[in-house]
Amino acid sequence: MSSDALANFFQRQKHLLAQERAAEVDRSSLLLSNCAPKLLEQKGLSLGGLGVVGVNIGLGGKTLVELERPTAYHSSPIFPPHGLRPGDLARIEANVSSAGPSKKAAKKPVENKASQVAEGVVYRVTDTRIVIAIDGSDSSSEDLDLPERCRVLKLANSVTYDRMDKTIDLLERIVGGTSNDKTSPEQTRLVQVLLAIALRSENIPIPDVKFFDESLNASQKDAVNFCLQAAEVACIHGPPGTGKTHTLIEIIRQLTATTPVNPKPLRLLVCGASNLSVDNILERLLALPPDDTGKKLKVTRIGHPARVMAHQSILDATLEMKASRTEQAVLAKDVKNELETALGVLSGKGKGVKGRGPRGAERRKMWDEVKALRKEYRQREGGVVNSVLSESQVVLATCHSAGGRQLRNLDFDVVIIDEATQALEAVCWIPILKAKKLILAGDPMQLPPTVLSVDKKKKVTKTATTKPSSGKAIDKDQAPDKISVAEGHSSDSEHSDSSETETELSADKEKPPPVKKDKPAVPKKSVSVLRPPRTLETTLFDRLEKMYGASIKRMLQVQYRMHADICDFPSKTLYASKLTSAPSVASHLLRDLPETHADSPDDEKEVLGTPVVFFDTAGCEYFERLEGDGDEGSRCNENEATVVKNWVDKLISAGVLASQIAVISPYQAQVTLLTSLIRPQYGSELEIGTVDGMQGREKDAVIISLVRSNETREVGFLKEKRRLNVAMTRAKRHLYLKRWLAWLEQNADVRYAGLE
């Protein structure tokens, strides 16, 4: 691999990351500078009228500021809907109550009020309290003197980008041989293979692997074998419902146990693109039985306890909880108590403290004591953390968290990254540099990473010439005729799990590089070309598949979620007809659920006995409406929402439980509308959310509201086949769709959607 190709690759990664950082900062600063306080709250970017109720110390000596809504200013202590989540960057500042735009809020506070502003990370959120973790090394927290009434603002998160930038810089220095830091990772064979500096080693055959879980199907066993045999890197392609996590658990057991295949147990770092994916794996690992010697697998979860599942067993496996139970933790706890007492006095919120804290020289003296105590606490805590992690066979963290202080200078034998097709390549390199072997798992046919900086101006209008049917245009593939990308699409993702920014497949994904006719094609196993990514949506999984071909992965081929009719379309169009349905789910229907019942044979067939129902809105004039202005808008469809509500009523009346139903839509405005219609009657058990937020999950009955209905036949980002794939593969037994595709007209129970 030439040095020019490597330089181009690193330069392109840095450029794309800089663009993405700028896009997030621009969006955040625009909103914060132009929005009135009340509008900021409506957009979920702030919580106002808060008061400090406590100041504590967290892992790493961080100052934890706890805030709530005081009863003196609010009729209810419960927060209004908001978009502040654990891990978000946030600022605590003086409350602003004016109704007009608050441009001053985005500016730096004046010097004499610097101590009344603090920036940190959202640590914990409940219905009534929010905790902000402020790094003790920040100058803003050296003398924390917050106002009586505060507000919390969500800021653009630069921490993640800083860590990705540093990782790419480090990788470039390692490859270039210019890293002088003795603690820097070496240029391993894995790094060389991933960057096409060296070819992949041939897989080493392993005969007679004894599986811990004999219930694995043939494709799952093949994937396990493939990962054990790979010397540097292996990929698992797991379509929806195929047991990807189940397969990863078997791989982890094989690598951490002493077996003829694996004579020396290996140390693993297991990462994911999201906290949910990491916790799903952790939950399965904790449920494993002890080995032959009666010992359980030693696992530790890195990350804030507030960000993991609220199950006690999972909380007990977090680093913070484990560290608190060690013998060394007793001394650290004494120092922590002194710290919290001092901070309580300084904030005026400590026990026995009345009014404001000390002023002047006395205050400066106490802050000097706090600095000394914090330093001592970090030293003692560091020893406790190292002790816990050195005993762990498997450490779990998000890709981003793997670059934290706790794992600094720690090495692992294998790193496993789940949901690798939803993670930016740069963030995957954070854990990769800590290991000698890599296993990636994901599905490139589901949603890519959320990218704000995709250039919409380069979107292409796609047309088809097939004849419209029933008043609608149906494309010969999967998208309506005369697709025009709608301009000014919503970016109201501050309330949703993922941005509504339109994405498109890269050109490389659609068309393989052309082969010159006058030269024979090069054998695939020798092709190893490093190409700079076109956008950040090109994941490491995608890039490796392009570099090494299908030989670098194994696909799981049996799905255990969907009725065969629901599975049929995605299998044919996205998975080369290789995705099959397990006999246990191939014919299951809602009528097979124990609680369901029907008042008549017709109801049993139409409501409980049909796996795919298509309500045709052609000719109904159920036109969409744009909520908001321009790029800040999102679309909704009131008539369609009413049809959805009516169908929910029918399912519930037939005995389907609210907890077994999900209503999803690609548009946040439609989600908001559906919530206002359905939630008052059926409560929070009936899930309502975005398509993006449903990725990786399932329900017995899924109702999809696709919203788009207009005279110009614009479908916007609904043409993204990966988003539609996520939507249609969430349902186990029953799927209900609004404007769909030609396949539905041929295979679904088509019904007229009129409300009369």
Buried (B, 14 or more C-beta within 10 A) or exposed (E): BEEEBBBBBBEBBBEBBEBBBBBBBEBBEEBBBEBBBBBBBBBBBBBBBBBBBBBBBBBBBBBBBBBBBBEEEBEEEEBEEBBBBBBBBBBBBBBBEEEEBBEEBBEEBEEEEBBBBBBBBBBBBEEEBBBBBBBBEBEBBEBBBBBEBBBBBBBBBEEBBEBBBEBBEBBBBBBEEEBEEEEEBEBBBBBBBBBBBBBBEEBEEBEEBEBBBEEBBEBBBBBBBBBBBBBBBBBBBBBBBBBBBBBBBBBBBBBBBEBEBBEEBBBBBBBBBBBBBBBBBBBBBBEBEEBEEEEEBBBBBBBBBBBBBEEEEBBEBBBBBBBBEBEBBEBBBEBBEBBBBBBBBBBBBBEEBEEEBBEEEEBEEBBEEBEEBBEBBBEBBBBBBBBBBEEBBBBBBBBBBBBBEBBEEBEBBBBBBBBBBBBBBBBBBBBBBBBBBBBBBBBBBBBBBBBBBBEBEEBEEBEBEEEEEEEBBBBEBBBBBBBBBBEBBBBBBBBBBBBBBBBBBBEBBEEEEEEEEEEEEEEEEEBBEBBBBBBBBBBBBBBBBBBBBEEBBBBBBBBBBBBBBBBBBBBEBBBEEBBBBBEEBBEBBBBEBEEBBBEEEEBBBBBBBBBBBBBBBBEBEBBBBBBBEEBBBBBBBEBBBBBBBEBBEEBBEBBBBBBBBBBBBBBBBBBBBBBEBBBEEBEEEBBBBBBBBBBBBBBBBBBBBBBBBBEEBBBBBBBBBBBBBBBBBBBBBBBBBBBBBBBBBEBBBBBEBBEE
